[in-house]
Amino acid sequence: MAEVIRPSNLQFFLARADQARAEGDQATLDNVRERSRRPEAAWTALAEKAERSERLRHEEALRKAEAGLAS
């Protein structure tokens, strides 16, 4: 069974992306800066997927509520 992505996970993903971005911004060497950009991109992608999942879950709950269905 797949783990359900919760808003707290979204906040975690965003925090990790921010941390990687900050580390890259502080780096003085190009290779260190690039090394920080890869995880930033990965965490950002995870955050976008989590946000989309939450939005779709909310829309489905609204649709069911309007139709009078229990979740």
N, C-alpha and C positions, 0 to 999 in steps of 0.2 A: 504494500500500500504506500503510495507516494505521500510525502509530508505536505501538509497544507501550509502555504506561505501566508503568514499573518502580518499585519501591519508592523509589528515589532521587528520582524525579519526585514521588512522594507527599510526601517530606520537603521538597522544594523548594516545592511548593504550600503546605504547612503553614507553612513559614518565611515565604513572601511574605504569607500571611494574617496571621501574627503581626506582621510588620513594618507592614502597613497598619493593623492594630488599634492598635499602639503609636503610630504617627503620629497617628491619630485621637484617642487618649487625651491626647496632648501638645498638641493644637491648642487654641487659646483662642477662635478664631472658629468659629461654628456652621457656616458654609459650608465651611470647611476640614475640619472634623470630618466632615461629610457626604460630602465629596469622598473622604475616606479610607475611609469605610464601604462605598462601592460596590466598590472593588477587593477589599476584605476579603471581601465576600460572593462575588465572582467566584472568588477564589482558594480559598475554602472549598468552593465547589461543585465546583471542579476536583479538590480533594483528596478529596472524598466519592466522586466518580466513579472516581478512581484507586484508592481503597481498595476499592470495590465490584468493580472489574475484577480486582484482585489476588486478592480472596477467591474470585471465580468461577473464575479461572484455577487457583487452588490446589484448589478443590473438583473441578474437571474432571480435574486431574492425579491426584487421589486416586481418582476414579471409574474412570479408565483403568487405574490401577495395580491396583485391586481386580479389574478385569475381565481383567487380564493383557494389556492392550494397550500398545503402545509409543506414545510421544507424537510 
